[in-house]
Amino acid sequence: MAHFFRSPTAVPPSPLAEDDEGYFAAAKNNRGLLQREYGRTATHGFLHAPHPLRRSVLAEIAEKFPEEITATAASRFRATTDLSVASSLHHHYGYLTGRSTPASLSCSFVNAGDYTHHTRLSRMLATRSHGVFCIGESADAEVPADEQDRVLRAFLSAYFPVRSPFERA
């Protein structure tokens, strides 16, 4: 049974709009697909965390929704017609078909482009209280790229002082 980790972030209840951010547009498209097929409404997204996926569920989604999957795969960049298959649709579909279940996970998200998030890195290093964390950056980052790089290199070197055997020297 695959587990998924719900986010407190709601998918806006408004209809799909051209100016929706890519992930919200995809979430709204997922919601529309699930409403059409199952009469159920997806209200929330999922944490920025690793989620196990079942190949059988992905294959079934591709078989059940070939036009939508083909259109999403054909998009070079995010389009307002896309689905978010691995990060959302798999979990909702798996849940509705009895092959995914909600679970909990200690997780944190840090936006490296936001100065106020940099204190989270220090706290994470000191407490090591999360099972997983995601470091991302928004399109409108206030922190210059070279500063983000310097801060993240220092954090990651301290958090992971021993090189993995899978890393290049």
C-alpha positions as CSV (number, residue, x, y, z in Angstrom):
1,M,0.0,0.0,0.0
2,A,1.5,3.3,-1.0
3,H,1.4,6.1,1.5
4,F,0.8,9.8,0.8
5,F,1.3,12.9,2.9
6,R,-1.4,15.6,2.7
7,S,-0.5,19.2,2.8
8,P,-2.5,21.8,4.6
9,T,-2.3,23.9,1.4
10,A,-5.7,24.0,-0.2
11,V,-6.2,23.8,-4.0
12,P,-8.0,27.1,-4.7
13,P,-11.7,26.3,-5.3
14,S,-11.9,28.7,-8.2
15,P,-12.2,27.4,-11.8
16,L,-9.0,27.0,-13.9
17,A,-7.6,30.3,-15.0
18,E,-4.8,31.2,-17.5
19,D,-2.9,33.0,-14.8
20,D,-2.9,30.1,-12.3
21,E,0.5,29.0,-11.2
22,G,1.5,25.7,-12.9
23,Y,1.1,23.5,-9.9
24,F,-2.4,24.9,-9.0
25,A,-3.5,24.6,-12.7
26,A,-2.5,20.9,-12.6
27,A,-4.2,20.4,-9.3
28,K,-7.4,21.9,-10.6
29,N,-7.1,19.7,-13.7
30,N,-6.6,16.6,-11.4
31,R,-9.7,17.8,-9.4
32,G,-11.8,18.1,-12.6
33,L,-10.8,14.6,-13.8
34,L,-11.6,13.0,-10.4
35,Q,-14.9,14.9,-10.2
36,R,-15.8,13.6,-13.7
37,E,-14.8,10.0,-13.1
38,Y,-15.6,9.5,-9.4
39,G,-17.8,12.4,-8.3
40,R,-15.2,13.3,-5.6
41,T,-13.6,16.7,-5.1
42,A,-9.9,16.9,-4.3
43,T,-9.4,19.9,-2.0
44,H,-5.7,19.7,-0.9
45,G,-2.3,19.0,-2.3
46,F,0.5,17.0,-0.9
47,L,3.7,17.8,1.0
48,H,6.9,18.5,-0.8
49,A,8.3,15.1,0.3
50,P,9.2,11.7,-1.2
51,H,6.0,9.7,-1.9
52,P,6.1,6.1,-2.9
53,L,4.4,5.4,-6.2
54,R,2.9,2.1,-7.5
55,R,3.7,1.3,-11.1
56,S,0.4,-0.5,-11.5
57,V,-1.5,2.7,-10.4
58,L,0.5,4.8,-12.9
59,A,-0.1,2.3,-15.7
60,E,-3.8,2.3,-14.9
61,I,-4.0,6.1,-14.9
62,A,-2.2,6.1,-18.3
63,E,-4.7,3.5,-19.6
64,K,-7.8,5.2,-18.2
65,F,-6.9,8.8,-19.2
66,P,-4.8,8.4,-22.4
67,E,-5.6,11.8,-23.9
68,E,-4.8,13.8,-20.8
69,I,-1.6,11.9,-20.1
70,T,-0.4,12.3,-23.7
71,A,-1.1,16.0,-23.6
72,T,0.8,16.4,-20.3
73,A,3.7,14.4,-21.6
74,A,3.8,16.5,-24.8
75,S,4.2,19.8,-22.9
76,R,7.8,21.0,-22.9
77,F,7.0,23.3,-20.1
78,R,4.1,23.5,-17.6
79,A,0.8,24.2,-19.4
80,T,-2.6,25.0,-18.0
81,T,-3.8,21.7,-19.5
82,D,-1.3,19.5,-17.6
83,L,-2.0,17.1,-14.9
84,S,0.3,16.5,-11.9
85,V,0.5,12.7,-12.2
86,A,3.3,11.7,-9.8
87,S,2.9,14.4,-7.2
88,S,-0.8,14.4,-6.9
89,L,-3.1,12.4,-9.2
90,H,-1.4,9.1,-8.3
91,H,-2.2,9.6,-4.6
92,H,-5.9,10.7,-5.2
93,Y,-6.5,7.9,-7.7
94,G,-4.8,5.3,-5.6
95,Y,-6.8,6.4,-2.6
96,L,-10.1,6.2,-4.5
97,T,-9.2,2.8,-5.9
98,G,-8.0,1.4,-2.5
99,R,-4.2,1.3,-3.2
100,S,-3.0,4.4,-1.4
101,T,-3.5,5.6,2.1
102,P,-2.9,8.7,4.1
103,A,0.1,8.7,6.5
104,S,2.1,11.3,8.4
105,L,5.7,12.4,8.0
106,S,7.8,15.0,9.7
107,C,8.7,17.3,6.7
108,S,9.9,20.8,6.1
109,F,10.0,23.0,3.1
110,V,12.6,25.8,2.8
111,N,12.5,28.4,0.1
112,A,16.2,29.3,-0.5
113,G,15.1,32.5,-2.3
114,D,13.4,33.9,0.8
115,Y,15.7,35.4,3.6
116,T,13.2,34.5,6.3
117,H,13.5,30.8,5.5
118,H,17.2,30.8,6.1
119,T,16.7,30.5,9.8
120,R,14.9,27.3,9.2
121,L,18.1,25.8,7.8
122,S,19.9,26.6,11.1
123,R,17.1,25.1,13.1
124,M,17.0,22.0,11.0
125,L,20.8,21.6,11.4
126,A,20.6,22.0,15.2
127,T,17.5,19.8,15.8
128,R,17.5,17.3,13.0
129,S,13.8,17.0,13.8
130,H,12.5,16.2,10.3
131,G,12.4,12.9,8.5
132,V,12.7,14.7,5.2
133,F,13.1,18.2,3.9
134,C,12.7,19.9,0.5
135,I,14.8,23.0,-0.5
136,G,13.2,25.0,-3.3
137,E,13.2,28.4,-4.7
138,S,10.4,30.6,-6.0
139,A,10.4,32.4,-9.3
140,D,10.5,35.8,-7.5
141,A,13.5,35.1,-5.2
142,E,14.8,38.0,-3.2
143,V,18.1,36.2,-2.3
144,P,20.6,36.5,-5.2
145,A,21.6,33.1,-6.7
146,D,25.2,33.3,-5.6
147,E,24.1,33.9,-2.0
148,Q,21.6,31.0,-2.2
149,D,24.4,28.8,-3.5
150,R,26.8,29.8,-0.6
151,V,24.1,29.3,2.1
152,L,23.0,25.9,0.7
153,R,26.5,24.6,0.2
154,A,27.3,25.5,3.9
155,F,24.1,23.9,5.2
156,L,24.3,20.7,3.1
157,S,28.0,20.2,3.9
158,A,27.2,20.5,7.6
159,Y,24.1,18.4,7.5
160,F,25.7,15.7,5.4
161,P,29.4,15.7,6.3
162,V,30.1,12.3,4.9
163,R,29.9,11.9,1.2
164,S,27.6,9.2,-0.1
165,P,29.2,6.5,-2.2
166,F,26.8,7.6,-5.0
167,E,28.2,11.1,-5.2
168,R,31.0,12.2,-7.5
169,A,34.1,13.6,-5.9
